[in-house]
Amino acid sequence: MLRSLKRHLARGLTYALAIALVPLLAGVAGLGTRMVTSVRTDTAPPPYNGALPEPPRHDPTKRTAVVIAANSGTEGSDFLAPYEVLARSGAFNVYAVAPERRITHLFPGAPILRGVDIVPHYSFAGYDAAIGGDPDLIVIPFLPYEQAPEYQQIMAWIRAHAGPDTILLSICAGAKNLADTGLLDGRSATTHHYTFPLIAQAHPDVNLVRGVRYVKDGNLISSAGVTSGVDATLFTLQHMLGREAALDVAQQLGYPHTRFLDDPAYDPPATALSIGATAPPLANMFLSGYQPGSSSLGVALYSGISEIALASVVDTYPHEGRLTVHTVAPERAVVLSRHGLALVPRWGFADAPQLDRIVLPGHVGDAEAAVFERWAAERQQLPVERIHAAGGYFYDVTFSDMARRAGSAVADETVYLLEYPLGSGPAASPLLPAGLVARIAALALLGLA
């Protein structure tokens, strides 16, 4: 009897191994292929020589906030979210400033992914000539290219303009850039959960604080990862303008997490599969390995688009692991956002590639939407999805859509990466989409053949 039991156990283990091995090997092979093919060489924007708008008129009765961009690349939500929060307050002249006034890429989380392109209001020299003086607030998003020739120029400009009354606000891994200026030495800060070891190694004198959305140390305020930038910027408004100003902007945005104004404590859920503190989570790329080919997402740019609505789309969907963003407008010319940021689409209607899906972020009027709908129907044979039309905070809506389409496992991984306080995708969403489950099941059956 014992011998028979051992035979049955051995046979069962053999079947289990056969069922699991083929899907696992296919997933690993797909992951390897996806990691190679996801290293895009076309994330840098093509040159833009079209007309540029005049920078916004300076109002000397308002405070001045500068949001730094690196021409070599800047994280998208880190830049766009604080920009809109500050602009909505109505209390600031808000300027996008970079080493040079030329087209600049805002990437979604990782520089290898494509996001949206902007043109800053001023170069450093242009700002100094037109505005001069130290800003009341300097926002430092994540600027990854520390070996770029412009990097030390950015560091020097921040140091030179960090006056005694200037508040420095770092967003996400922008804390590493702030630390590189030397202005964080001996001070406390937080950052994205992947960036703690990098700062600890390069700047051991910085006191790193975990488990919070933001940290204030004198005139230095730092946010945790990506979407924590909204909380840190609202807190900055509360500090500079008062609580009512911060709550008013949060209400305008429909932002549901104002509890962090009182208590920044936050423990992000550990839902991601990661291979190290600085490596991207791999679960989404592993799952995308089962799905051949890639997907092209068209993102419509129109005059008056909300900067945060745009960020909620271009900074999230690419983390599905097989998707490339293509920003589109009627022509490849500057499109001004709600608060005067110059956006440059990758494509005009005439030369846009074939897309798999087209979304229209934010709240847009019927006439503006109809322009995109006619083009999409005639040239792309696709509908245009007004993804935020039903209301709700932009990121909540986008994550819910991602969970419905790609599965809650993919949405949860993205929530974790962007450190959004949603915690997880909607409970009603499937863990994985039915088509993906069927593909994995078919591979399992193949293992038994």
N, C-alpha and C positions, 0 to 999 in steps of 0.2 A: 504493500500500500504506500509506504514511504517513497519507494522508487517511482511509482505511478504519479504521486503528488509532485515529485521533483520534475518529472517529464512535463506535467501540465503547467507547472510554474515556468519552466524553461520555454515551453511553447508560447505561453502568454507573454512573457518578456520579449520573445522574438517578434511576435505580432505587434506589441506596443512600440518596439524599436522601429519596426518597418513602417508603422503608421506615422511616427514622429520624425523619422530621419529624412524622408524626402521633402516634406514641407520645411523642415529646418534648413536643410542644405539649399533649397530653393530660395528661402528667405535670406540666408547669408550671402548667396551669390547675387541676389537682387540688391541687397544692401551694399555690397562692394561696387556693383555697377552704378547704383544711385549716387554713392559718395563720389565716384569719379566723374560722373556726368553732371553732378550738381555744382562742381567747381566751374562756374561760368566765367567766360572770358569777355562777356558783353555787358557786364554790370555798369561799367563806366559809361556815362552818357555820351552820345555822339556830339560833335561840336554844334553850338547854336550861335548863329550870327544875326538873328533877327533883332527887331527893335526891343528895347528894354524900357519899362516904365520909370518915371522919376521916383526916387525914394519918397516915402510919406513925408508930408510937411511937418516940421518939428514944432511942437507946442511947448514953449518955455514954462508954461504953468504946470506941466505934468512932469512926473519923474521919468527917468530914462532907463530902459531895460535893454540889454544886448544879449541876444542868443547867438552863441558862437557856432559857426559851421567850419569844417575843414574841407577845402576843395577836393581833397583826396577821398573823402567819404565820412559820413556822420550817421549815427543810428537814428532811424526815422521817428519813432514815438518819442525818443528822448528829446528830439528837437521840436516836433510839431505840437505835442501836448502842452508843454510849458508856454510855448508861443501863444496858443489860443487862450489858455487860462489867464495869462497876463493881459492879453489884448482885450478880452471880454470885461476885465475890471474897469476899463476906461480911464485908469489912473496913470497909464504909462505911455510914453513913446516907445514902441517895441520895434527893434531893428534886428534883422538878420545880418550878421557881419562875419566876413571870412577874409583870409589873406588877400584874395583877389575877387573882384566882382565878375564871376563867370559861372557857367553852369556847373552845378554841384550835386552829387548823388546822395540821397538819404536811403540807406539800406535797411532791410528788415532783420535786425538781430545779428546777422552774420554778413560780412562784406561780400561773400560769394553769392548772396541772393540779391535779386533786383527789386528796387522799391520805386521811389518817385524822385524826380529831378527838380531842383529849384535854382533860382538865381538870387543871391543875397542882395539886400538893399545897398550895402556898402562894402567896399574893401576896407581893410584896417586903415590904410592911408586916407581913403575917402571919408571914413567916419571921423577921423581926427581932424580933417580939414573942415568938414561941414558942421560937426557937432562939437567936438573937442571936449576936454574935461573927462573926469571919471564918471562912468555910469553909476546910477544908484544900485543897479543889480546886473550881475553878469551870470548868465546861465551857461553851464559847460556840459553838453551832452557827451556821449561816448564817441571819442575820436580815435579809431584803432590804429591808424598808420603812423606809429611813432618813428619809423625810419624815413618818412617822407621829408623832403627838404623843408617844407613849410612848418613842420612840427615845432621846431625850436622858435620859429617866428611867432606861432600861436602862444607858446609858453611865455615868451618875453612880453607879448602884448597884454596878456592877462596880468602878469606881475606889474607891468607899468601902469595899468588902469585899476588895480585893486587899491583904491584910495582908502583913507581911514573911515569913510562913511559908506563904502561899497559893500554890499552883500554878495557873496559868491555862492551860487547854487549849483552843485554838481548833480547830474542825473545818471543813475545806473552806474555803469563802469566809467563814466566821466569822473568819478572819484579818483581813479588812477591817473587821469590827465591832470586833475587838480593837484594831486600829490606830486606829480612830476614838476610842478611849478615851485615846489618847496614850501608852499603856503599852508600845507597840512601838517608840517612837522610839529610833533608834540600836541596835535589836536585830535579830536574824536570825529569819526565819520562812519558811514555805512556805504554799502555798494551792492551790486548784483552778487548773488550767491556764488557764481563762478569766479568772481574777481577778488575775493578776499585773499586767497593765497598769493596772487600776483602782487597786491599791494603790500602784504606782509613781508614778502621776500625783498621787494625793491625799496620799501620805505618802512623799516621796522619801528620807526619812531611814531608812526600813526597809530592811534588807539582805535581799533576796528570794533564796531558794535553790530552784533547780529540780532535777528529777531525783531526788527523794527522797520517801519516804512520810511522813516527819515530820522536824521540826527541834527540838532542845532548845537553848535559850539561857537559862541560869540557871533562874529559876522559870517561864519561858514555854516551852510546848510547842505546836507547831502541826502540823496534819496537812495533807497534800495533799487531793485531791478525794474527797469523799463516802465511799466504802468504805475509804479510807485511815484514816478515823477509828477503825476497829477496831485497826489497827496502832499508831496513836498512843496509844490508850487502853491497850492491852496494854503498850506501852513505859512509859507512866505508872505502871501497876501494878508493873512491874519496878523502876522507879526508887523508888517509894514503899514497896513491900512485899517486893521481892526477886524473883528470876527464877522461883523455883518457883511463886509465886502467879500470875504471868503465864501460865506454861505450863499450870498447872492450869485456869485459865479457858479458855484456848485449847482444851484437851482436852475440857472440858465442851461447848464449842460445836462441836467437830469442825472447828476452824479450821485450814486446811492451810498457812498461809503464815507460820509462826512464824519463818522465816529473817529476816524484817525486824526482829526483836528484836536481831539482831546487826549487821545492815547494812541501813539504810533505803534504799539506792540502788535506784532504779526508773525505767525509761525507758518510759513508756506507749506502746503502739503507735498510730501515727497512722492510724487506719482511718476516721476520720469526714470527711465533707464539711462544711466550715464556711465561713462568710462573714466571719469576724472573731473576734477574741479574746473578745468578750463575747456573740457570737451563738450560738444553739443549733445543733447539727449538723443539717443539712437532709436527709440521705439518707433517714432514716426517714419524715419528713413527705412527701418527694417520692414515695417508694414508696407511702405510704398514700394519696396522691392518686389512684392507679389503682383504689382500692377505695372504692366509693360507701358513703355512710352512716357510721355510727359503731358502736362496740361497747361493751357495758355489762358490766363485770366485777364480779360479786358477790364480796366478800371477807368470809368468816364471822369474826365476833368471838366468842370464848368465854372463859370464866374460865380464867386460867392460860396464855394464849397467849404464846409467846416474842416479845419485842419485836423481836429481829432477824429472826425468821421473818416477822413481819408486815411489817417494813421491806423484806425481800427481795421481797415481792409488790407492795406499794403504791408502792414507789419505782422499780420496773423496768418493769412492763407498760405504764404510761401512755406510756412513751417509744416505743412502737410507732407512735404518731402519730395513732391514731384511737380510742383507748380511754378510757373514763371509769370510775373506781373508785366502787363503791357498797358501803360497809361495811354489814353486816347482822347483826342479832342477833334473838333471839325477840321482844324489845321494845326500844323506844328508851330504854334506861336504862344507867347506868354498868356497864361490864364491866371487871373488874380483870385486868390482865395478870399474867404470871408473877411480876413483882416489884413489884406494887402500883401500877402506873400506871393512872389512870382513863381508859378509852377510852369514847367515846360514838359509837355507830353512827349513820349517817345515816338508817337505816331499821329499823323493826321488821318482823316477818313480815307483819303485816296490811296494811302500806301500801307495801311494797317494789315498785319498778317491775319490768317485765319485763326479765329479764337474759338475756345470751347465754352466759354461763359463770359457774360458781360454784366458787371454790376455798376450801379449808380449810387455812390455813397452819400449819406446825409439826407437832408430834406430839400427837395428840389421842386420847382414849379412844373406844372404840366407842359407849358410851352417849351421850357428848356429840355425836359425829358423827351418830348416828342422829336426833337432834333436827333437825339441818339437812337430813339426807337425806329425812326424811318431808315436811318443808315443801317442799323443792325438787321432790320428785316430785309432790306434790299441787298446788302453786300455780304452779310454774315449768316443770314437765315437763322438768327437767334433772337430770343426775347431779351429785353433789358430788365434786369432785376433791380427794383428800388428797394434795396436790402433793408434800409432803415425807415421805410415809410410808415410802419405801424407804431413807431415811437419806441421809447426806452433808451437807456444809455448805450452809446454806440458799440462799445466793446462787448457788453452783455448780449446784444443782438447778434453781433458777428460770431461770438463763441457759440451761441445757440445754433446758428446756421451751420457752423463747422461741425458741431456734434451731430446734427441731423444728417448731414451729407457724408461725412467722413468717419463718423462713429465717435463715441464719447472718449475712447482711448486716445485718439488723435487730438481731440479738443483739450482733454486733461493735460496732455503733454505740453501743449502750447500755452495753456494757462500757467503751468508750472514754469516754463521757460520765461514768460513775460511777467511773472510774479503778480498776476492779477488776483484780487481777493475773492473771486467767484468760487474758488476751491475746486470745482469740477464742472463738467458739462451737465446739461439738464438730465435729471434722473430718467426721463422718459425716452432718452435717445439710446439706440442700441450701442453695445460696446464696440462692435465693428459693423460696417455696412454689409448687407446680405450678399452682394456680389463678391466681396473679399472673402467672406466665410465660405461661400461655395467654391471659390478657387482653392482655398487651403484644404477643404474637404476632398476635392478632386485629387490634389497632390497626395493626400493621405491614402486614398484608395489606390493610387498608382503604386504606392509603396507596398501594398499587399499583393499587387499583381505578380 
